[in-house]
Amino acid sequence: MTVYSLVCVIHMAVKAFVLVQAQLGKSRSVAKTIERVKGVKMVFAVTGVYDVIAYLEMRDMTTLSEMVIKKIQSVKGVERTHTAIVV
């Protein structure tokens, strides 16, 4: 691995989808709140098992974990989250 390759690997963003289960009737307000979080690129209120799906790009796994725990799980109306890392 060259130095250039190593630098590229270090700076690759971590991409993930966060699937959110919200309280009954709170999907839209949860989605609107989550879309204001820095690092969130897209948010959709959806039908099915999950009520909201958010796409995030963070600089590393630690930042992603902190974002989900501190900024998304703490949103009023969020009951549960599931994070799927893009591979």
PyMOL Python script that loads the backbone (N, CA, C, O; Angstrom):
from pymol import cmd

cmd.read_pdbstr("""\
ATOM      1  N   MET A   1       0.853  -1.177   0.000  1.00  0.00           N
ATOM      2  CA  MET A   1       0.000   0.000   0.000  1.00  0.00           C
ATOM      3  C   MET A   1       0.899   1.240   0.000  1.00  0.00           C
ATOM      4  O   MET A   1       1.819   1.354   0.809  1.00  0.00           O
ATOM      5  N   THR A   2       0.621   2.144  -0.902  1.00  0.00           N
ATOM      6  CA  THR A   2       1.405   3.378  -0.973  1.00  0.00           C
ATOM      7  C   THR A   2       0.926   4.352   0.082  1.00  0.00           C
ATOM      8  O   THR A   2      -0.150   4.181   0.655  1.00  0.00           O
ATOM      9  N   VAL A   3       1.721   5.366   0.337  1.00  0.00           N
ATOM     10  CA  VAL A   3       1.329   6.412   1.285  1.00  0.00           C
ATOM     11  C   VAL A   3       0.041   7.079   0.815  1.00  0.00           C
ATOM     12  O   VAL A   3      -0.846   7.362   1.619  1.00  0.00           O
ATOM     13  N   TYR A   4      -0.060   7.333  -0.506  1.00  0.00           N
ATOM     14  CA  TYR A   4      -1.262   7.954  -1.059  1.00  0.00           C
ATOM     15  C   TYR A   4      -2.490   7.082  -0.793  1.00  0.00           C
ATOM     16  O   TYR A   4      -3.538   7.600  -0.409  1.00  0.00           O
ATOM     17  N   SER A   5      -2.376   5.779  -0.990  1.00  0.00           N
ATOM     18  CA  SER A   5      -3.492   4.865  -0.744  1.00  0.00           C
ATOM     19  C   SER A   5      -3.890   4.886   0.720  1.00  0.00           C
ATOM     20  O   SER A   5      -5.077   4.897   1.045  1.00  0.00           O
ATOM     21  N   LEU A   6      -2.917   4.890   1.588  1.00  0.00           N
ATOM     22  CA  LEU A   6      -3.179   4.930   3.017  1.00  0.00           C
ATOM     23  C   LEU A   6      -3.918   6.199   3.401  1.00  0.00           C
ATOM     24  O   LEU A   6      -4.861   6.140   4.190  1.00  0.00           O
ATOM     25  N   VAL A   7      -3.523   7.331   2.872  1.00  0.00           N
ATOM     26  CA  VAL A   7      -4.187   8.604   3.165  1.00  0.00           C
ATOM     27  C   VAL A   7      -5.628   8.561   2.676  1.00  0.00           C
ATOM     28  O   VAL A   7      -6.524   9.049   3.365  1.00  0.00           O
ATOM     29  N   CYS A   8      -5.870   7.986   1.498  1.00  0.00           N
ATOM     30  CA  CYS A   8      -7.220   7.881   0.963  1.00  0.00           C
ATOM     31  C   CYS A   8      -8.098   7.009   1.855  1.00  0.00           C
ATOM     32  O   CYS A   8      -9.258   7.341   2.099  1.00  0.00           O
ATOM     33  N   VAL A   9      -7.556   5.906   2.339  1.00  0.00           N
ATOM     34  CA  VAL A   9      -8.309   5.009   3.212  1.00  0.00           C
ATOM     35  C   VAL A   9      -8.652   5.713   4.520  1.00  0.00           C
ATOM     36  O   VAL A   9      -9.776   5.587   5.006  1.00  0.00           O
ATOM     37  N   ILE A  10      -7.732   6.433   5.085  1.00  0.00           N
ATOM     38  CA  ILE A  10      -7.955   7.125   6.352  1.00  0.00           C
ATOM     39  C   ILE A  10      -9.067   8.161   6.221  1.00  0.00           C
ATOM     40  O   ILE A  10      -9.829   8.366   7.166  1.00  0.00           O
ATOM     41  N   HIS A  11      -9.171   8.815   5.069  1.00  0.00           N
ATOM     42  CA  HIS A  11     -10.136   9.902   4.906  1.00  0.00           C
ATOM     43  C   HIS A  11     -11.465   9.472   4.298  1.00  0.00           C
ATOM     44  O   HIS A  11     -12.304  10.324   4.005  1.00  0.00           O
ATOM     45  N   MET A  12     -11.676   8.177   4.102  1.00  0.00           N
ATOM     46  CA  MET A  12     -12.949   7.718   3.565  1.00  0.00           C
ATOM     47  C   MET A  12     -14.047   7.904   4.597  1.00  0.00           C
ATOM     48  O   MET A  12     -13.878   7.559   5.767  1.00  0.00           O
ATOM     49  N   ALA A  13     -15.154   8.443   4.165  1.00  0.00           N
ATOM     50  CA  ALA A  13     -16.282   8.644   5.072  1.00  0.00           C
ATOM     51  C   ALA A  13     -16.960   7.308   5.366  1.00  0.00           C
ATOM     52  O   ALA A  13     -16.950   6.397   4.537  1.00  0.00           O
ATOM     53  N   VAL A  14     -17.539   7.207   6.540  1.00  0.00           N
ATOM     54  CA  VAL A  14     -18.365   6.065   6.891  1.00  0.00           C
ATOM     55  C   VAL A  14     -19.783   6.436   6.482  1.00  0.00           C
ATOM     56  O   VAL A  14     -20.310   7.467   6.900  1.00  0.00           O
ATOM     57  N   LYS A  15     -20.395   5.590   5.662  1.00  0.00           N
ATOM     58  CA  LYS A  15     -21.743   5.834   5.181  1.00  0.00           C
ATOM     59  C   LYS A  15     -22.676   4.825   5.835  1.00  0.00           C
ATOM     60  O   LYS A  15     -22.338   3.648   5.966  1.00  0.00           O
ATOM     61  N   ALA A  16     -23.851   5.292   6.243  1.00  0.00           N
ATOM     62  CA  ALA A  16     -24.781   4.396   6.923  1.00  0.00           C
ATOM     63  C   ALA A  16     -26.217   4.852   6.740  1.00  0.00           C
ATOM     64  O   ALA A  16     -26.500   6.031   6.530  1.00  0.00           O
ATOM     65  N   PHE A  17     -27.108   3.883   6.824  1.00  0.00           N
ATOM     66  CA  PHE A  17     -28.533   4.156   6.872  1.00  0.00           C
ATOM     67  C   PHE A  17     -28.979   3.902   8.301  1.00  0.00           C
ATOM     68  O   PHE A  17     -28.657   2.865   8.882  1.00  0.00           O
ATOM     69  N   VAL A  18     -29.718   4.843   8.867  1.00  0.00           N
ATOM     70  CA  VAL A  18     -30.270   4.662  10.203  1.00  0.00           C
ATOM     71  C   VAL A  18     -31.774   4.491  10.041  1.00  0.00           C
ATOM     72  O   VAL A  18     -32.475   5.382   9.560  1.00  0.00           O
ATOM     73  N   LEU A  19     -32.247   3.318  10.457  1.00  0.00           N
ATOM     74  CA  LEU A  19     -33.663   2.982  10.361  1.00  0.00           C
ATOM     75  C   LEU A  19     -34.289   3.281  11.721  1.00  0.00           C
ATOM     76  O   LEU A  19     -33.800   2.820  12.752  1.00  0.00           O
ATOM     77  N   VAL A  20     -35.355   4.041  11.714  1.00  0.00           N
ATOM     78  CA  VAL A  20     -35.932   4.549  12.960  1.00  0.00           C
ATOM     79  C   VAL A  20     -37.371   4.082  13.129  1.00  0.00           C
ATOM     80  O   VAL A  20     -38.184   4.187  12.211  1.00  0.00           O
ATOM     81  N   GLN A  21     -37.672   3.568  14.306  1.00  0.00           N
ATOM     82  CA  GLN A  21     -39.058   3.306  14.686  1.00  0.00           C
ATOM     83  C   GLN A  21     -39.482   4.459  15.580  1.00  0.00           C
ATOM     84  O   GLN A  21     -38.832   4.766  16.579  1.00  0.00           O
ATOM     85  N   ALA A  22     -40.588   5.090  15.200  1.00  0.00           N
ATOM     86  CA  ALA A  22     -41.068   6.263  15.928  1.00  0.00           C
ATOM     87  C   ALA A  22     -42.378   5.936  16.647  1.00  0.00           C
ATOM     88  O   ALA A  22     -43.059   4.959  16.333  1.00  0.00           O
ATOM     89  N   GLN A  23     -42.699   6.770  17.602  1.00  0.00           N
ATOM     90  CA  GLN A  23     -43.985   6.643  18.285  1.00  0.00           C
ATOM     91  C   GLN A  23     -45.100   6.909  17.282  1.00  0.00           C
ATOM     92  O   GLN A  23     -44.912   7.627  16.301  1.00  0.00           O
ATOM     93  N   LEU A  24     -46.247   6.327  17.539  1.00  0.00           N
ATOM     94  CA  LEU A  24     -47.398   6.475  16.667  1.00  0.00           C
ATOM     95  C   LEU A  24     -47.703   7.952  16.411  1.00  0.00           C
ATOM     96  O   LEU A  24     -47.863   8.731  17.350  1.00  0.00           O
ATOM     97  N   GLY A  25     -47.781   8.324  15.142  1.00  0.00           N
ATOM     98  CA  GLY A  25     -48.107   9.694  14.770  1.00  0.00           C
ATOM     99  C   GLY A  25     -46.943  10.668  14.798  1.00  0.00           C
ATOM    100  O   GLY A  25     -47.147  11.860  14.570  1.00  0.00           O
ATOM    101  N   LYS A  26     -45.730  10.203  15.068  1.00  0.00           N
ATOM    102  CA  LYS A  26     -44.571  11.096  15.202  1.00  0.00           C
ATOM    103  C   LYS A  26     -43.580  11.000  14.036  1.00  0.00           C
ATOM    104  O   LYS A  26     -42.542  11.662  14.065  1.00  0.00           O
ATOM    105  N   SER A  27     -43.872  10.200  13.024  1.00  0.00           N
ATOM    106  CA  SER A  27     -42.915   9.971  11.932  1.00  0.00           C
ATOM    107  C   SER A  27     -42.446  11.258  11.271  1.00  0.00           C
ATOM    108  O   SER A  27     -41.243  11.468  11.112  1.00  0.00           O
ATOM    109  N   ARG A  28     -43.367  12.111  10.891  1.00  0.00           N
ATOM    110  CA  ARG A  28     -42.992  13.339  10.174  1.00  0.00           C
ATOM    111  C   ARG A  28     -42.182  14.294  11.044  1.00  0.00           C
ATOM    112  O   ARG A  28     -41.208  14.883  10.577  1.00  0.00           O
ATOM    113  N   SER A  29     -42.576  14.449  12.299  1.00  0.00           N
ATOM    114  CA  SER A  29     -41.827  15.357  13.171  1.00  0.00           C
ATOM    115  C   SER A  29     -40.437  14.801  13.477  1.00  0.00           C
ATOM    116  O   SER A  29     -39.474  15.561  13.577  1.00  0.00           O
ATOM    117  N   VAL A  30     -40.328  13.485  13.626  1.00  0.00           N
ATOM    118  CA  VAL A  30     -39.023  12.845  13.838  1.00  0.00           C
ATOM    119  C   VAL A  30     -38.147  13.067  12.606  1.00  0.00           C
ATOM    120  O   VAL A  30     -36.978  13.429  12.735  1.00  0.00           O
ATOM    121  N   ALA A  31     -38.705  12.853  11.417  1.00  0.00           N
ATOM    122  CA  ALA A  31     -37.943  13.034  10.174  1.00  0.00           C
ATOM    123  C   ALA A  31     -37.469  14.482  10.037  1.00  0.00           C
ATOM    124  O   ALA A  31     -36.317  14.718   9.672  1.00  0.00           O
ATOM    125  N   LYS A  32     -38.330  15.444  10.324  1.00  0.00           N
ATOM    126  CA  LYS A  32     -37.956  16.862  10.202  1.00  0.00           C
ATOM    127  C   LYS A  32     -36.848  17.230  11.186  1.00  0.00           C
ATOM    128  O   LYS A  32     -35.957  18.012  10.854  1.00  0.00           O
ATOM    129  N   THR A  33     -36.901  16.678  12.378  1.00  0.00           N
ATOM    130  CA  THR A  33     -35.862  16.960  13.368  1.00  0.00           C
ATOM    131  C   THR A  33     -34.537  16.327  12.952  1.00  0.00           C
ATOM    132  O   THR A  33     -33.489  16.966  13.043  1.00  0.00           O
ATOM    133  N   ILE A  34     -34.577  15.084  12.499  1.00  0.00           N
ATOM    134  CA  ILE A  34     -33.357  14.383  12.097  1.00  0.00           C
ATOM    135  C   ILE A  34     -32.706  15.045  10.893  1.00  0.00           C
ATOM    136  O   ILE A  34     -31.478  15.067  10.805  1.00  0.00           O
ATOM    137  N   GLU A  35     -33.486  15.585   9.961  1.00  0.00           N
ATOM    138  CA  GLU A  35     -32.890  16.190   8.765  1.00  0.00           C
ATOM    139  C   GLU A  35     -32.075  17.443   9.089  1.00  0.00           C
ATOM    140  O   GLU A  35     -31.288  17.889   8.253  1.00  0.00           O
ATOM    141  N   ARG A  36     -32.241  18.012  10.263  1.00  0.00           N
ATOM    142  CA  ARG A  36     -31.461  19.188  10.674  1.00  0.00           C
ATOM    143  C   ARG A  36     -30.137  18.818  11.343  1.00  0.00           C
ATOM    144  O   ARG A  36     -29.336  19.700  11.651  1.00  0.00           O
ATOM    145  N   VAL A  37     -29.901  17.540  11.568  1.00  0.00           N
ATOM    146  CA  VAL A  37     -28.673  17.082  12.218  1.00  0.00           C
ATOM    147  C   VAL A  37     -27.515  17.130  11.219  1.00  0.00           C
ATOM    148  O   VAL A  37     -27.629  16.629  10.101  1.00  0.00           O
ATOM    149  N   LYS A  38     -26.407  17.732  11.630  1.00  0.00           N
ATOM    150  CA  LYS A  38     -25.231  17.833  10.761  1.00  0.00           C
ATOM    151  C   LYS A  38     -24.713  16.438  10.424  1.00  0.00           C
ATOM    152  O   LYS A  38     -24.543  15.597  11.306  1.00  0.00           O
ATOM    153  N   GLY A  39     -24.464  16.203   9.135  1.00  0.00           N
ATOM    154  CA  GLY A  39     -23.977  14.909   8.685  1.00  0.00           C
ATOM    155  C   GLY A  39     -25.067  14.045   8.080  1.00  0.00           C
ATOM    156  O   GLY A  39     -24.782  13.070   7.385  1.00  0.00           O
ATOM    157  N   VAL A  40     -26.320  14.405   8.346  1.00  0.00           N
ATOM    158  CA  VAL A  40     -27.436  13.685   7.746  1.00  0.00           C
ATOM    159  C   VAL A  40     -27.632  14.236   6.337  1.00  0.00           C
ATOM    160  O   VAL A  40     -27.862  15.432   6.161  1.00  0.00           O
ATOM    161  N   LYS A  41     -27.541  13.368   5.341  1.00  0.00           N
ATOM    162  CA  LYS A  41     -27.628  13.785   3.942  1.00  0.00           C
ATOM    163  C   LYS A  41     -29.048  13.694   3.392  1.00  0.00           C
ATOM    164  O   LYS A  41     -29.463  14.539   2.599  1.00  0.00           O
ATOM    165  N   MET A  42     -29.793  12.675   3.808  1.00  0.00           N
ATOM    166  CA  MET A  42     -31.171  12.480   3.339  1.00  0.00           C
ATOM    167  C   MET A  42     -31.996  11.834   4.446  1.00  0.00           C
ATOM    168  O   MET A  42     -31.490  11.036   5.235  1.00  0.00           O
ATOM    169  N   VAL A  43     -33.274  12.195   4.488  1.00  0.00           N
ATOM    170  CA  VAL A  43     -34.200  11.591   5.445  1.00  0.00           C
ATOM    171  C   VAL A  43     -35.539  11.390   4.745  1.00  0.00           C
ATOM    172  O   VAL A  43     -36.006  12.250   3.998  1.00  0.00           O
ATOM    173  N   PHE A  44     -36.145  10.231   5.006  1.00  0.00           N
ATOM    174  CA  PHE A  44     -37.446   9.935   4.426  1.00  0.00           C
ATOM    175  C   PHE A  44     -38.352   9.329   5.486  1.00  0.00           C
ATOM    176  O   PHE A  44     -37.924   8.457   6.242  1.00  0.00           O
ATOM    177  N   ALA A  45     -39.603   9.783   5.549  1.00  0.00           N
ATOM    178  CA  ALA A  45     -40.632   9.094   6.313  1.00  0.00           C
ATOM    179  C   ALA A  45     -41.135   8.004   5.377  1.00  0.00           C
ATOM    180  O   ALA A  45     -41.463   8.281   4.223  1.00  0.00           O
ATOM    181  N   VAL A  46     -41.199   6.773   5.861  1.00  0.00           N
ATOM    182  CA  VAL A  46     -41.540   5.625   5.010  1.00  0.00           C
ATOM    183  C   VAL A  46     -42.612   4.761   5.677  1.00  0.00           C
ATOM    184  O   VAL A  46     -42.960   4.965   6.840  1.00  0.00           O
ATOM    185  N   THR A  47     -43.123   3.799   4.919  1.00  0.00           N
ATOM    186  CA  THR A  47     -44.062   2.844   5.484  1.00  0.00           C
ATOM    187  C   THR A  47     -43.323   1.535   5.757  1.00  0.00           C
ATOM    188  O   THR A  47     -42.255   1.285   5.198  1.00  0.00           O
ATOM    189  N   GLY A  48     -43.896   0.717   6.608  1.00  0.00           N
ATOM    190  CA  GLY A  48     -43.292  -0.578   6.907  1.00  0.00           C
ATOM    191  C   GLY A  48     -42.880  -0.688   8.359  1.00  0.00           C
ATOM    192  O   GLY A  48     -43.392   0.025   9.221  1.00  0.00           O
ATOM    193  N   VAL A  49     -41.952  -1.587   8.619  1.00  0.00           N
ATOM    194  CA  VAL A  49     -41.478  -1.836   9.989  1.00  0.00           C
ATOM    195  C   VAL A  49     -40.844  -0.584  10.583  1.00  0.00           C
ATOM    196  O   VAL A  49     -41.011  -0.294  11.768  1.00  0.00           O
ATOM    197  N   TYR A  50     -40.116   0.155   9.750  1.00  0.00           N
ATOM    198  CA  TYR A  50     -39.479   1.392  10.195  1.00  0.00           C
ATOM    199  C   TYR A  50     -40.275   2.575   9.675  1.00  0.00           C
ATOM    200  O   TYR A  50     -40.909   2.494   8.623  1.00  0.00           O
ATOM    201  N   ASP A  51     -40.239   3.669  10.413  1.00  0.00           N
ATOM    202  CA  ASP A  51     -41.031   4.851  10.074  1.00  0.00           C
ATOM    203  C   ASP A  51     -40.210   5.931   9.380  1.00  0.00           C
ATOM    204  O   ASP A  51     -40.744   6.731   8.612  1.00  0.00           O
ATOM    205  N   VAL A  52     -38.914   5.949   9.655  1.00  0.00           N
ATOM    206  CA  VAL A  52     -38.016   6.959   9.095  1.00  0.00           C
ATOM    207  C   VAL A  52     -36.715   6.269   8.701  1.00  0.00           C
ATOM    208  O   VAL A  52     -36.214   5.411   9.428  1.00  0.00           O
ATOM    209  N   ILE A  53     -36.173   6.646   7.552  1.00  0.00           N
ATOM    210  CA  ILE A  53     -34.852   6.167   7.142  1.00  0.00           C
ATOM    211  C   ILE A  53     -33.985   7.390   6.865  1.00  0.00           C
ATOM    212  O   ILE A  53     -34.370   8.278   6.104  1.00  0.00           O
ATOM    213  N   ALA A  54     -32.808   7.426   7.493  1.00  0.00           N
ATOM    214  CA  ALA A  54     -31.871   8.535   7.307  1.00  0.00           C
ATOM    215  C   ALA A  54     -30.566   7.997   6.731  1.00  0.00           C
ATOM    216  O   ALA A  54     -30.107   6.917   7.102  1.00  0.00           O
ATOM    217  N   TYR A  55     -29.982   8.762   5.823  1.00  0.00           N
ATOM    218  CA  TYR A  55     -28.676   8.417   5.253  1.00  0.00           C
ATOM    219  C   TYR A  55     -27.652   9.396   5.808  1.00  0.00           C
ATOM    220  O   TYR A  55     -27.825  10.610   5.699  1.00  0.00           O
ATOM    221  N   LEU A  56     -26.580   8.867   6.406  1.00  0.00           N
ATOM    222  CA  LEU A  56     -25.550   9.695   7.034  1.00  0.00           C
ATOM    223  C   LEU A  56     -24.190   9.420   6.426  1.00  0.00           C
ATOM    224  O   LEU A  56     -23.916   8.317   5.953  1.00  0.00           O
ATOM    225  N   GLU A  57     -23.348  10.430   6.445  1.00  0.00           N
ATOM    226  CA  GLU A  57     -21.938  10.273   6.108  1.00  0.00           C
ATOM    227  C   GLU A  57     -21.138  10.938   7.225  1.00  0.00           C
ATOM    228  O   GLU A  57     -21.270  12.136   7.473  1.00  0.00           O
ATOM    229  N   MET A  58     -20.311  10.142   7.892  1.00  0.00           N
ATOM    230  CA  MET A  58     -19.487  10.629   8.991  1.00  0.00           C
ATOM    231  C   MET A  58     -18.031  10.320   8.696  1.00  0.00           C
ATOM    232  O   MET A  58     -17.733   9.475   7.851  1.00  0.00           O
ATOM    233  N   ARG A  59     -17.127  10.992   9.381  1.00  0.00           N
ATOM    234  CA  ARG A  59     -15.701  10.803   9.089  1.00  0.00           C
ATOM    235  C   ARG A  59     -15.142   9.481   9.597  1.00  0.00           C
ATOM    236  O   ARG A  59     -14.154   8.977   9.063  1.00  0.00           O
ATOM    237  N   ASP A  60     -15.781   8.907  10.649  1.00  0.00           N
ATOM    238  CA  ASP A  60     -15.310   7.627  11.184  1.00  0.00           C
ATOM    239  C   ASP A  60     -16.415   6.971  12.004  1.00  0.00           C
ATOM    240  O   ASP A  60     -17.467   7.569  12.230  1.00  0.00           O
ATOM    241  N   MET A  61     -16.173   5.744  12.445  1.00  0.00           N
ATOM    242  CA  MET A  61     -17.170   4.981  13.202  1.00  0.00           C
ATOM    243  C   MET A  61     -17.493   5.614  14.549  1.00  0.00           C
ATOM    244  O   MET A  61     -18.639   5.573  14.999  1.00  0.00           O
ATOM    245  N   THR A  62     -16.501   6.188  15.184  1.00  0.00           N
ATOM    246  CA  THR A  62     -16.733   6.831  16.474  1.00  0.00           C
ATOM    247  C   THR A  62     -17.703   7.990  16.325  1.00  0.00           C
ATOM    248  O   THR A  62     -18.635   8.131  17.117  1.00  0.00           O
ATOM    249  N   THR A  63     -17.487   8.818  15.313  1.00  0.00           N
ATOM    250  CA  THR A  63     -18.364   9.957  15.064  1.00  0.00           C
ATOM    251  C   THR A  63     -19.770   9.480  14.715  1.00  0.00           C
ATOM    252  O   THR A  63     -20.759  10.057  15.167  1.00  0.00           O
ATOM    253  N   LEU A  64     -19.854   8.427  13.911  1.00  0.00           N
ATOM    254  CA  LEU A  64     -21.158   7.870  13.559  1.00  0.00           C
ATOM    255  C   LEU A  64     -21.891   7.380  14.804  1.00  0.00           C
ATOM    256  O   LEU A  64     -23.068   7.687  14.994  1.00  0.00           O
ATOM    257  N   SER A  65     -21.207   6.629  15.644  1.00  0.00           N
ATOM    258  CA  SER A  65     -21.820   6.109  16.870  1.00  0.00           C
ATOM    259  C   SER A  65     -22.325   7.230  17.760  1.00  0.00           C
ATOM    260  O   SER A  65     -23.444   7.172  18.269  1.00  0.00           O
ATOM    261  N   GLU A  66     -21.500   8.250  17.946  1.00  0.00           N
ATOM    262  CA  GLU A  66     -21.897   9.384  18.780  1.00  0.00           C
ATOM    263  C   GLU A  66     -23.104  10.105  18.187  1.00  0.00           C
ATOM    264  O   GLU A  66     -24.004  10.523  18.916  1.00  0.00           O
ATOM    265  N   MET A  67     -23.122  10.249  16.866  1.00  0.00           N
ATOM    266  CA  MET A  67     -24.228  10.922  16.195  1.00  0.00           C
ATOM    267  C   MET A  67     -25.536  10.170  16.422  1.00  0.00           C
ATOM    268  O   MET A  67     -26.556  10.770  16.761  1.00  0.00           O
ATOM    269  N   VAL A  68     -25.498   8.863  16.235  1.00  0.00           N
ATOM    270  CA  VAL A  68     -26.718   8.070  16.400  1.00  0.00           C
ATOM    271  C   VAL A  68     -27.187   8.115  17.846  1.00  0.00           C
ATOM    272  O   VAL A  68     -28.372   8.327  18.105  1.00  0.00           O
ATOM    273  N   ILE A  69     -26.287   7.920  18.776  1.00  0.00           N
ATOM    274  CA  ILE A  69     -26.667   7.866  20.189  1.00  0.00           C
ATOM    275  C   ILE A  69     -27.093   9.230  20.725  1.00  0.00           C
ATOM    276  O   ILE A  69     -28.129   9.337  21.383  1.00  0.00           O
ATOM    277  N   LYS A  70     -26.317  10.263  20.456  1.00  0.00           N
ATOM    278  CA  LYS A  70     -26.576  11.577  21.050  1.00  0.00           C
ATOM    279  C   LYS A  70     -27.578  12.429  20.281  1.00  0.00           C
ATOM    280  O   LYS A  70     -28.331  13.191  20.888  1.00  0.00           O
ATOM    281  N   LYS A  71     -27.600  12.314  18.955  1.00  0.00           N
ATOM    282  CA  LYS A  71     -28.418  13.229  18.161  1.00  0.00           C
ATOM    283  C   LYS A  71     -29.683  12.598  17.587  1.00  0.00           C
ATOM    284  O   LYS A  71     -30.689  13.289  17.426  1.00  0.00           O
ATOM    285  N   ILE A  72     -29.656  11.325  17.279  1.00  0.00           N
ATOM    286  CA  ILE A  72     -30.827  10.704  16.658  1.00  0.00           C
ATOM    287  C   ILE A  72     -31.682   9.969  17.687  1.00  0.00           C
ATOM    288  O   ILE A  72     -32.898  10.156  17.726  1.00  0.00           O
ATOM    289  N   GLN A  73     -31.061   9.139  18.517  1.00  0.00           N
ATOM    290  CA  GLN A  73     -31.844   8.403  19.512  1.00  0.00           C
ATOM    291  C   GLN A  73     -32.479   9.320  20.554  1.00  0.00           C
ATOM    292  O   GLN A  73     -33.448   8.940  21.210  1.00  0.00           O
ATOM    293  N   SER A  74     -31.943  10.508  20.705  1.00  0.00           N
ATOM    294  CA  SER A  74     -32.487  11.444  21.695  1.00  0.00           C
ATOM    295  C   SER A  74     -33.630  12.301  21.153  1.00  0.00           C
ATOM    296  O   SER A  74     -34.228  13.074  21.902  1.00  0.00           O
ATOM    297  N   VAL A  75     -33.942  12.174  19.860  1.00  0.00           N
ATOM    298  CA  VAL A  75     -35.037  12.951  19.266  1.00  0.00           C
ATOM    299  C   VAL A  75     -36.359  12.510  19.884  1.00  0.00           C
ATOM    300  O   VAL A  75     -36.625  11.316  20.017  1.00  0.00           O
ATOM    301  N   LYS A  76     -37.183  13.482  20.258  1.00  0.00           N
ATOM    302  CA  LYS A  76     -38.480  13.181  20.851  1.00  0.00           C
ATOM    303  C   LYS A  76     -39.322  12.398  19.842  1.00  0.00           C
ATOM    304  O   LYS A  76     -39.516  12.838  18.709  1.00  0.00           O
ATOM    305  N   GLY A  77     -39.813  11.246  20.263  1.00  0.00           N
ATOM    306  CA  GLY A  77     -40.629  10.404  19.407  1.00  0.00           C
ATOM    307  C   GLY A  77     -39.898   9.186  18.865  1.00  0.00           C
ATOM    308  O   GLY A  77     -40.534   8.281  18.325  1.00  0.00           O
ATOM    309  N   VAL A  78     -38.568   9.143  18.996  1.00  0.00           N
ATOM    310  CA  VAL A  78     -37.798   7.987  18.534  1.00  0.00           C
ATOM    311  C   VAL A  78     -37.888   6.895  19.590  1.00  0.00           C
ATOM    312  O   VAL A  78     -37.567   7.118  20.757  1.00  0.00           O
ATOM    313  N   GLU A  79     -38.323   5.722  19.175  1.00  0.00           N
ATOM    314  CA  GLU A  79     -38.402   4.592  20.091  1.00  0.00           C
ATOM    315  C   GLU A  79     -37.205   3.656  19.957  1.00  0.00           C
ATOM    316  O   GLU A  79     -36.696   3.153  20.958  1.00  0.00           O
ATOM    317  N   ARG A  80     -36.749   3.416  18.710  1.00  0.00           N
ATOM    318  CA  ARG A  80     -35.689   2.445  18.480  1.00  0.00           C
ATOM    319  C   ARG A  80     -35.003   2.777  17.159  1.00  0.00           C
ATOM    320  O   ARG A  80     -35.625   3.296  16.233  1.00  0.00           O
ATOM    321  N   THR A  81     -33.705   2.467  17.091  1.00  0.00           N
ATOM    322  CA  THR A  81     -32.975   2.653  15.836  1.00  0.00           C
ATOM    323  C   THR A  81     -32.211   1.384  15.478  1.00  0.00           C
ATOM    324  O   THR A  81     -31.884   0.566  16.338  1.00  0.00           O
ATOM    325  N   HIS A  82     -31.937   1.246  14.189  1.00  0.00           N
ATOM    326  CA  HIS A  82     -31.092   0.174  13.677  1.00  0.00           C
ATOM    327  C   HIS A  82     -30.173   0.828  12.646  1.00  0.00           C
ATOM    328  O   HIS A  82     -30.646   1.481  11.716  1.00  0.00           O
ATOM    329  N   THR A  83     -28.875   0.655  12.808  1.00  0.00           N
ATOM    330  CA  THR A  83     -27.914   1.277  11.892  1.00  0.00           C
ATOM    331  C   THR A  83     -27.317   0.220  10.962  1.00  0.00           C
ATOM    332  O   THR A  83     -26.810  -0.809  11.408  1.00  0.00           O
ATOM    333  N   ALA A  84     -27.390   0.501   9.659  1.00  0.00           N
ATOM    334  CA  ALA A  84     -26.825  -0.378   8.643  1.00  0.00           C
ATOM    335  C   ALA A  84     -25.671   0.358   7.970  1.00  0.00           C
ATOM    336  O   ALA A  84     -25.886   1.363   7.293  1.00  0.00           O
ATOM    337  N   ILE A  85     -24.443  -0.141   8.156  1.00  0.00           N
ATOM    338  CA  ILE A  85     -23.250   0.460   7.590  1.00  0.00           C
ATOM    339  C   ILE A  85     -23.120   0.029   6.123  1.00  0.00           C
ATOM    340  O   ILE A  85     -23.264  -1.151   5.803  1.00  0.00           O
ATOM    341  N   VAL A  86     -22.850   0.979   5.250  1.00  0.00           N
ATOM    342  CA  VAL A  86     -22.615   0.665   3.836  1.00  0.00           C
ATOM    343  C   VAL A  86     -21.239   0.025   3.706  1.00  0.00           C
ATOM    344  O   VAL A  86     -20.257   0.558   4.222  1.00  0.00           O
ATOM    345  N   VAL A  87     -21.161  -1.120   3.019  1.00  0.00           N
ATOM    346  CA  VAL A  87     -19.879  -1.815   2.853  1.00  0.00           C
ATOM    347  C   VAL A  87     -19.325  -1.647   1.456  1.00  0.00           C
ATOM    348  O   VAL A  87     -18.253  -2.169   1.150  1.00  0.00           O
TER     349      VAL A  87
END
""", "prot")
cmd.dss("prot")
cmd.show_as("cartoon", "prot")
cmd.util.cbc("prot")
cmd.orient("prot")
